[in-house]
Amino acid sequence: MQTDELIAVMTAGHRPVDTGWLRRATWLAALAALVLTVALLGFTIGVRRNLAGVMVTTPVIAKVLFGASIAVIALTLFQRSLRPGLKPKRLLPLVAIPVALVAAWAVLTLALAPVEQWQALIFGRYWRSCLFNVPLYALVPLVALFWLARRGAPVDTTLTGLCAGLAAAGLSVVAYALHCPDDTAPFLATWYTIAIAAVTVIGALIFPRLLRW
């Protein structure tokens, strides 16, 4: 058999590899995790009593958009990190955009408020609850993304874990925003950001240990 004939036989049944399934699975897993997280929050600590009246107000919309924007950016980077050669690390600075916008809003709010109000604007009433519950409810999407990461081929497992932590925290913020009654920009910029950073560090530390091949 000639070489050309051998190649023709070997490639006769060739079908294109579906490289998009990880992308689709990432968004489906994130959506399912968000729905489950919101349900868990509703059954445990519950949504805020006046949610129907404040759902379309600027503070609540800002909290939801803050979490959603971080989740969308991080999920995009996460699913790219599962496929070798895509180099998602160079896009990681995009996460700083929503953080910078919220920080600027917080600084402007403080600049326009009397100094004696700063403590109330920053700490609110439930800053401890935010620091505890955002990481807690991030566990559901974090587990979902870990399950998905084991079905991909991550080269930089630390980066994959970091992106998973960011995405999980963002989804958790979207859910927790339905409960949190503290609506000031300095509160959002401080405690939500710290909670997101904590989950991100957890993801970056845990994934490399668990994603050993």
C-alpha positions in Angstrom: 0.0 0.0 0.0 1.3 3.4 -1.0 1.8 6.1 1.7 -0.9 8.3 0.2 -3.3 5.4 0.2 -2.5 4.6 3.9 -3.1 8.3 4.9 -6.4 8.3 3.0 -7.6 5.1 4.8 -6.6 6.5 8.2 -8.4 9.8 7.6 -11.5 8.4 5.9 -13.5 8.4 9.1 -12.1 11.6 10.5 -14.5 14.0 12.1 -13.7 17.5 13.3 -13.1 17.7 17.1 -15.8 19.7 18.9 -13.6 22.2 20.8 -16.6 24.3 21.7 -18.2 21.9 24.2 -16.1 23.2 27.1 -17.2 26.8 26.4 -20.9 25.7 26.3 -20.5 23.5 29.4 -18.9 26.4 31.3 -21.8 28.8 30.7 -24.4 26.0 31.4 -22.6 25.0 34.6 -22.4 28.6 35.7 -26.1 29.2 35.1 -27.1 26.1 36.9 -24.8 27.0 39.8 -26.2 30.5 40.1 -29.8 29.2 40.1 -28.9 26.6 42.8 -27.0 29.3 44.8 -30.0 31.7 44.7 -32.3 28.8 45.8 -30.0 27.9 48.7 -29.8 31.5 49.8 -33.5 31.8 49.7 -34.0 28.7 51.8 -31.3 29.7 54.4 -30.8 33.4 55.1 -33.5 34.5 52.7 -33.8 37.6 50.4 -34.3 41.1 51.9 -37.8 41.9 52.9 -38.1 44.9 50.7 -36.5 43.3 47.6 -39.5 43.9 45.4 -39.3 47.6 46.1 -35.6 48.1 45.7 -34.8 45.6 43.0 -34.6 48.3 40.3 -32.8 50.8 42.4 -29.2 51.9 41.6 -27.5 50.2 44.6 -29.0 46.8 44.0 -28.5 46.9 40.3 -24.9 48.0 40.9 -24.2 45.0 43.2 -25.7 42.6 40.7 -23.8 44.1 37.8 -20.6 44.1 39.8 -20.8 40.4 40.5 -22.1 39.6 37.1 -19.4 41.5 35.3 -16.6 39.8 37.3 -18.3 36.4 36.7 -18.6 36.9 33.0 -14.9 38.0 32.6 -13.7 35.2 34.8 -15.8 32.5 33.2 -14.5 33.6 29.8 -10.9 33.2 31.0 -11.7 30.0 32.9 -13.0 28.2 29.9 -10.0 29.4 27.8 -7.7 28.1 30.5 -9.1 24.6 30.0 -7.8 24.5 26.4 -4.0 24.6 25.8 -2.6 27.3 23.7 -5.2 30.0 24.2 -3.2 32.1 26.7 -6.0 33.6 28.9 -3.5 35.2 31.3 -3.0 38.3 29.2 -6.8 39.1 29.5 -6.8 38.8 33.3 -6.4 42.6 33.9 -9.9 43.0 32.5 -11.2 42.0 35.9 -9.8 45.3 37.3 -12.3 47.3 35.2 -15.4 46.7 37.3 -13.4 46.9 40.5 -11.9 50.3 39.5 -15.4 51.6 38.5 -16.8 50.6 41.9 -13.8 52.0 43.7 -14.2 55.3 41.9 -17.9 55.5 42.8 -17.0 54.8 46.4 -14.3 57.5 46.5 -16.7 60.0 45.0 -19.4 59.1 47.5 -17.0 59.6 50.4 -15.8 62.9 49.0 -19.3 64.2 48.9 -20.3 63.0 52.4 -19.3 64.5 55.7 -16.4 62.8 57.4 -18.5 61.7 60.4 -20.6 59.6 58.0 -17.7 57.7 56.5 -17.7 54.9 59.1 -21.4 54.2 58.5 -20.9 54.3 54.7 -18.0 51.9 54.7 -19.0 49.4 57.4 -22.8 49.5 57.1 -24.5 47.1 59.5 -23.6 43.7 58.1 -20.0 43.8 56.9 -19.2 40.6 58.8 -22.2 38.8 57.1 -20.8 39.9 53.7 -17.4 38.5 54.5 -18.8 35.2 55.6 -21.7 34.6 53.2 -20.1 35.6 49.9 -17.3 32.9 50.3 -19.8 30.5 51.7 -22.3 30.6 48.8 -19.4 30.7 46.4 -18.8 27.0 47.2 -21.6 25.8 45.0 -20.2 27.4 41.7 -16.7 26.6 42.8 -17.4 22.9 43.0 -19.2 23.0 39.7 -16.3 24.7 38.0 -13.8 22.2 39.6 -15.9 19.4 38.2 -15.6 21.0 34.8 -11.9 21.7 35.1 -11.3 18.0 35.6 -12.8 17.4 32.2 -10.6 19.9 30.4 -6.9 20.1 30.0 -5.7 23.0 32.1 -2.0 23.7 31.7 -1.7 26.4 34.4 -3.8 25.0 37.2 -3.2 28.0 39.4 -4.6 30.3 36.8 -7.6 28.0 36.3 -8.2 28.0 40.0 -7.9 31.8 40.2 -10.4 32.2 37.4 -12.7 29.7 38.9 -12.5 31.5 42.3 -13.2 34.8 40.7 -16.2 33.4 38.7 -17.6 31.6 41.8 -17.3 34.8 43.9 -19.0 36.9 41.2 -21.9 34.5 41.0 -22.1 34.4 44.8 -22.2 38.3 44.8 -25.1 38.2 42.4 -27.0 35.9 44.7 -26.0 37.7 48.0 -27.1 41.0 46.5 -30.7 39.8 46.8 -30.2 39.6 50.6 -27.7 42.3 51.5 -29.4 45.5 52.9 -26.3 47.6 52.9 -26.5 49.7 49.7 -23.7 52.2 49.9 -20.9 52.3 47.3 -18.1 52.3 49.9 -19.6 49.1 51.4 -19.7 47.5 48.0 -16.2 48.5 47.1 -14.7 47.4 50.4 -16.4 44.2 51.7 -17.6 42.7 48.5 -14.1 43.2 47.0 -12.4 41.6 50.0 -14.8 38.7 49.9 -14.2 38.2 46.2 -10.4 38.3 46.7 -10.7 35.7 49.4 -12.5 33.2 47.2 -10.1 33.9 44.4 -7.1 33.1 46.6 -8.9 29.9 47.8 -9.4 28.8 44.2 -5.8 29.5 43.2 -4.5 27.5 46.2 -6.8 24.5 46.0 -7.1 23.8 42.3 -3.4 23.0 41.7 -3.5 20.5 44.6 -6.7 18.8 43.3 -6.0 18.9 39.5 -2.9 16.8 39.6 -2.8 14.4 36.6 
